[in-house]
Amino acid sequence: MQAELRDSLENLHPDSIHGKPLCRALTMDVARGGTAAVHVFLTGLAPGDVRCRVREGGRDVRETRLFRLIDVPVEDNTGLVGFTEGSTGMHRNAPNPYVIRRAPFRTYDAMEPVKGSVRVADPVLALRVHVPIPRSGRIGTRSLVITVVAGRECASLRFGVRVHKAVIPAVGRESFAVTNWFSYENIATRHGLKIWSEPYWKMLGQYARLMAYGRQNTFWVPLSCVFTLKAGSLVLDRARLRRIVATFTRAGLYFIEGGHVAGRTGGKWEAKTFDVVIAGVRATEPDGNRHLSAIGRQLMEEINRNGWRERWIQHVTDEPTASNSADYRILTGMVRKVMPGLPILDATMDPALVGSVDIWCPQVQEYQRHRAAFEAQRRLGDKVLYYTCCFPGGRWLNRLLDQELLRPALLGWAGALFGLDGFLHWGFNHYRKEQDPFKKNVLEKWGGGANALPPGDTHIAYPGRDAPWSSLRLESHREGFEDCELLRQLHVRNRRLASGIARKALRGFDDYVKTVRPFRAARRALLTA
């Protein structure tokens, strides 16, 4: 058996090769309230049980959490612009030189929680070790020993943890805004549960806790989850809405995103008008106005009754553009009339939409290209979030499976460097019906067209046997937004120092360190400061 430690932010594959010499000792810097993490990479194993334990001063570290890393396929590379290289509907999309490997290949991403021992049939095994650091934890260096036993073979690896004085704040009202849209339906179907049954609510709570652990403090409520069409009228399930909010509030999330009230007419991207969700009628016509009034009246009654006004953010429709801006402007005015005083947030990138939204949300490349325009809107009182999805590709920051594992972490650093107001992604668990995320990660003919969703875009969590599983990308994402909180703290005390440290890791959404060593140095500088 060969055993070594690997940095938890390095990409790792089943066919990775060991270092020469083997890395038997590694030290990490961590803030209080964070998690010390490291990978244990094993090869040359015989079939049987592999046991792993973590000790400090001769005693087991009881708070240790152990995970088996599961490799997943990358069938096609992310495109240079977006989607995938194989997407025929995109121009200038291949080849993309900014990927970690040429597809197809396999990479570790899913994290299966295990206790103590793992049964293996293959000669290669990758483990992830977590040691949570309490917010009141002792400052200084901890010397941990990770012991791996496979049959008659044993390996001891030394894991140093430098605990710094800095404290990562809890997720909640005051933390940096992060939201991942998620599928309520997939939580039911992927775990074999009846939606809204008692076992389902327990599972939804587990998903909520994983989101909060990943620094998410905002959750969405699609209107299809709480409204039904009865006798030609949209009716709110008030008890269900209250229970959804209570479930996520208990987990630590604070802000509520009211789901989109409308979508493009006929579901066609090029449509210039919008239809009310569920009802399917033209939103800016009299019948649409009737349905919008019903939606707004019932939601506002619950919002006011439960004291949610400062928590509620309302979506109107997804990704409006200049071509449908005329109808969108009318639509947002109608929504403001029936839901007065609530901020409107949509994925918005086009300056033609000025005055329509309170919270802009451009893709990262669009924010960077038109930063002056977005900052002008901020000076007028708007907020600006940023998001990624099947765009952008190439060298831009995103959190896809064929990119450096550093990129999800650097999204948090970018938010702090540019002083942005939050981050959004559409894909927490949006697997498609035909997709097993352990076996398929590229979605061809997306929306019935010629483009394909890039690897891992649909999800950052996996449906485990009896709970959601985290991923290496979610963990990287979490760490980056923990760093974001510390950079924001430092910015209040010393703006110049905070900016200088952030720039050690990145200068823009397409200009950043590509390897772990300089990133770790930047984080150490942050924690020391």
N, C-alpha and C positions, 0 to 999 in steps of 0.2 A: 504493500500500500504506500502510495505517495500522498502526502497531505501538506497543504500550505494555506496561508491566509491570503485573501484577495480583498482589495478595497471595495466597499459596498457600492461605490459609484462607478466602478469599471464594468463595461459590458463583459459578460461571461457566457460562454457557449459550451455545449457538451464536448466539442472537439478542441476546446482551448488547450494550450500547452502550458506546462509548468514553467515557472521562472527558473533561471540558472544563476545562482543557487535557489533552492526552494525558500520562499518567504515564510520563515518560522515565527517572526515577531512583527507586530504592527502596532502603531500608536495613533489614536484618533483624538481630536479636540471636540468637545461637546459642551453646550450650555446646559445649565440646570433646567429641567423641564423637557429636555430633549431625549434622544435615544442613541446610545452608542451601538453601532451596527458594523458587522464584519462578515465576510463570506469565508467559508471553509470549503476548499476545492479538493476532492479526493479522486484518485484514479488507482487502477490496479486492484480493485476490490473483488473478492470472491463472493458468490451468492450467500446471503445470510443477513444477520442483524448488524447494524452499525450503531454504536452508542456514543452519545456526545454529552459532556457535562462541563459546566463552567464553575470554576472555584476561585476564591479570593482568600488568601491567608489560610489555605487548607480547608475552607468551608465552602459548601455549595452556595452559589449566588441564586437564591430562591426566586427572585423576580425575573430571571432569564426566560426569554421566549425563543423557541427554536422553530425554524421553518425549513422544509425541503423545497428547493427551487425546482420548478417544473418548466421544461423547455417547450416552446411553442414555435410554429412555423412562420416564416416570412416568405410568402410566395412570390412577391413582386416588390421592387423597390419604390419608395416614394419618388414622385416626379420632381423635376427641377423647379417647376412652377407650383404644382399641386397635384392632387389625386395620385396616380401611379405612373411609372414609366410606360406601362402597357396601355394606358388610357388613350384611345385613338381620337377622342374629342378634344384633346389638349394640344396646343402647338408649343414648340420649344420645351418639350417635357422630358426629353431623354437625350443623352444619358445624364444621370445625376451623379456628379463626382463627390457629393457631400454625404455619402452613406458609409456606415461602418463596414459593410460587406456587400458583395453582389448577391442578389437573390437567385435561386432559393437557398435558404439556410435556416438553421434553428438557433434560437437564443433563449436563455433563461429569462422568465418574467413572472410567472405565477408563483405564489408563495403558499405552500400547504403547511398549516400549523401541525407540528408533531410534538410528542412528549418523550424525551429521553432517548428512544431508539427508533431506527428506521430500517425496514426490511428492504434489501436491495437485490435485484436480479442482474443488474448491469454493472460493469466495472467502474463506471463514473458516477459520482454523486456530488451535488453542490448543496451546501447548507447555508442558512443565514442565521446569525446569532444576534439577538437584540438584548441589550441591557438598559432598561429605562432608568433615567436619572431623575430623582425627585426634585421638585422646585426648591425644596429646603435641603437638598443634598450637600454633603461636605465638599468643599473646594479643594482641589489638589489632584494628584495622579493616583489612579487606582491600577493595580497590577493584577490582571486576571489571567488565569491559565485555562485554556480550552483543551480538554483531553478527548481524543477520539479513539475508540476501541472497535476493531473489526476482526472478529475471530481471535487469533492469538497475537495480532499486531496492535500496537498502541503508538499514538503520536501525541506529543504535547506541544501546544502552540501558545505563544505569549501575546496577550492582547492588552495593551496599555490604553487607559482612558484618562485623558486630561480634562478634568471637570473645571470649567471656568465660572467666574462669579456671575456672569450674565444669566438672566432668567427669561425664558420664553413665556410670554403671557398665554393664558388660557384662550381657547377659541370662544368667540361670542360677539356681543354687540360692538366692542371696541377693536376687535382684531381686523386685519386686512381682509377686505371682502373677497371671498372665493366661492364660486358656485360651479358645480358639475351637474348638468341636466341628467336625469336618470329615468329609467323605465319602471314604473310601478308594475306593469304587466309582466315584464321579464322576471321580476322578483318572484312572482307567483309561478309562472310556467317553468322556470329553470330549477325551482326547488320542489316542483310537484305539489303546489299548494293551491287551494281555492282562494282567489283574491278576496280580501276583506274578511276572511275567516280569522278566528283567534290565532291559529298557528301562523297565518300570514302576518298579522300585526306584530307578533314576536320577531319574525324574520325581518320585517321592515325596520324594527328597532335596531337589529344588528347592523343593517345597512346604514342607518342613520349614525350609529356610533363609529363605523368605519369612516364615513364621510367626515365627521367631526375630528377624528384622529388625523385625517389627511388635511386638516386646516380649513375645511369647508365650514362656513358659518351661515350660508344662505341655501335655501331649498326651494324647489319649485313645486307648484300644484297645478298641473295641466287641468283645464276646465273639464275635459272628458272624464276625469277621475271623480268629479264632485257634482257635475250637472248631467241631467238626463232630459230628453225631450218627451214631455207628457201632454197629450191632447194639443199638440202644436205649440206648447210653451216650454221654455227651459226652466227647470226646477232644480234648486240647489239642495244637495244632501248636507244639511247643516251639521248634523252629528258627525258625519264622516270627516268633513272639513276640520271640525274642532279636534277630532282624534288625530288626524294627520299632523296638525300643528303641535298638539301636545306631545306626540311621539318624537318629533324632531327637536322640540324645545328641551325635552328631558335629556336628549343626547348632547345638547350644548349648542345647537345651531340657533340663530336668532332671526335673520331676515327672511321674509316670505316673498317669493316671486309668484304673483298671480299669472297663470298660464296665458298664452296668446289667445286673444278673443277672436282672431280672424286668421285666415290663410289665403294664399293666392287663389283666385277664381279657377275652379276646375283642377287645382293642384298643379297648374302649369307655371314654370318659372318665368316665362315671358309675359304672364298676365299683367294687365295694367290696373286691375281692380281686385277687391278682396271679398271673401265670403265669410260669414259668421261661422265659427266652429260649431260642430254638432248639427246646427240647424241647416247649414248649407245654402243660405240665401245671401244675396248681394248685401254687403254690410252697409254701404252708404245709401241704400234705398229705404223706403218706409218700412218694409217688413224687417229689414236688417236692424233698423233703428229700434223697432219694438223689441227684438231679441236682445240687443245691446242694453237697452233700458232695464230689461228683466235681469240680465247678468249683473249690471252695476248696482241696481237697487238691492238685490239679495246679498251680494258680497259686502256692500257698504253696511248693511244692517249687522252682519256678523263681525265685520272689522270694528265697527264702533262698539258693539256689545261686548266684545272681548278685549278691547284696548289694544288693537293691532295697528293703529294708524301709523305709528312711527316705524313699524316693522315691515309694512307692506310696500312692495314695489310691483308695478303693473306692466306686463308685456302687452303689446298690441298685435304685432305680427312679426314674423322672423325675416330678417335681412331685406328690408325695403330698399329700393333703389331709385335712381333718378327717373326711370321709365314709369314707375308707378307712384311717384311722389305726390302727384295731385290727389289721387284717391287716398293715399296715406295721410296727407295733411287733414283731409276732411274726417277721416276715421279717427285720428288721434284727438281731434276736437270733440267728436262725439263721445269718445271714452272719457275725456276730461269732464264733460258735462255730467255724465252719470257716475263718475268716480272722482269727485272734486278733491283736490289737495294731495293726491297720491302721485309720486314721481313715476314717469314712464321711462322704461328701459327697453331698448331693442338693439339687436346687432346692426349697427348703423355705421356706414363708412363714407357716405356721399354728402358733401357740403350742401347739396340741394335740399337736404332735410333739416337745415337749421330752423330752430324754433319749434320743431315737432316733438323732440324728446328732451328729457331732463338729464338722462344718463346715456351718453354715447358708448358704443362698444365696437370699435373697429378691430379687424384682424391686425396682428402685430406689424406686418409689413406695410399696411395702409396707414397705421398710426405713425410709423417712422417716416414714411414718404410725405405725409401731410401733417406733420407734427405741429407746424405753426398754426394751421387752421383749427386743429383740435384744441390747442392751448388757448387760442383766442376764445373758443367757446367756454373753456373753463374760467377764463377771466370774467365772462358774462354770468357765471354762476352755475354752469352745467358741470357734471362730473364726467370722467372718461375712464371706462374700463377697457380691457383688451382681451382678445380671445384668439384661439387657434382651433382648427378643425382639420378638414382634408386639405386646407391651405394654412400656411404656406409650406412649400417644399424646399428643396435646395438647401442652402446654408442657414435658413432662418430657424429660429427657435421654435420647437414644437415638442411633442412627447410621443413620437412614433417609434415602432419597434426596430427600425433600421438606422436609428440615429444614436449619437452618443448619449449614454445614460445621464450625463451631466446636463443635457439640455432642459429636461423638466425642472431641475433645481434652479437653473439660471433664469427661468421665467419669473421666479420670485425675486431674484436680484434685480431684474430689469424693472419690475414694478416699483421697487424702492428707488432705483437710480433715477427714473423719470417721474417719480412722485405720483404715479397713477392711483386710481381709486379702487381697483379690484380686477379680478381675473375671472373669465368664463370659459367653460368648455362644454360641448354638447354631449360628450360620450363617457358617462360613468359605467353604464352597463347596457348600452343600446345595441346588443347583439341582434342581428337579423334572424328571421324565422329559420332560415336554412344554415345558420352559422353556429357551430360549436367552437367557442373561442380557444379551446385547447387544440383544435385541429385546423381552424380556418381563420385567417386574420385579414385577408384582402377580399373586399366585396366587389365583384364585377357588376357591370351594367347598373351602376347606382342610379336610382330613379328611372330605370328603364332606358338609360342612354348609353353612351359609349365610354363613360368614365367609371373608374373604380375607386372605392375608398382605400386609402393607403393602410399599411399594416398597423393594426392596433388603434386606429382612429375611433372605432366604435366603443371602446371600453378601456378602463384603467383598473377595473376590478374583475374578479372571476367568480363564477357560481360554484362554490365548493359544495361538498356533500351535504353539510348541514349549516352552512354559514357562508357569507361572502368572504373571498380571499383577497388579500392585498396583492400588489404587484411591485416589482422593482421600480417601475415608472411612477407609481403612486408614492412609494417611499421617497424617491428622489424629489418628486413634486412637494411632498410634505416638508422635507428638509429645506428646500429652497424658500418656502413661505415662512418657515421658522426663522431663517436668516433674514428674510424681508422684515419681520417684526423687529429684529435686533438692529437692522440698518435704520429703521424708522425711529427707534429709540435714540440711537446715536445721532441721527440727523437733528433731533430736537436740541441736543446739547452742543453738537459741533458739526454743522452742515458740511463744511469743507472736508473734514476728516471722513465723514460718512461717504461722501461722493468719491473721494480719493480711494477708499477701500473698495467700494463697489466697482470702480473702474479697473481694479486689479483683476477682476473676473470677467467683466464685459464692458464694452463701450456702446453697444447697440444690439438690437435684436438679431443682427447678422454678423456681429463682431464680438467674439468671446473666446475664452480659453477652451481648448479642445481636449486637454488631458487633465488627469486628476491632480497631479502634483501642484501646479500653480493655483488651482481652485482651492485645494486644502490650505495653501499658504494664505490666500485671501481670507478664507474663513477664520484661520488662526489670528490674522490681524484684526478681524472684526471682533472676535471674542476677547482678545486682549484689550482692544480699545473700549 
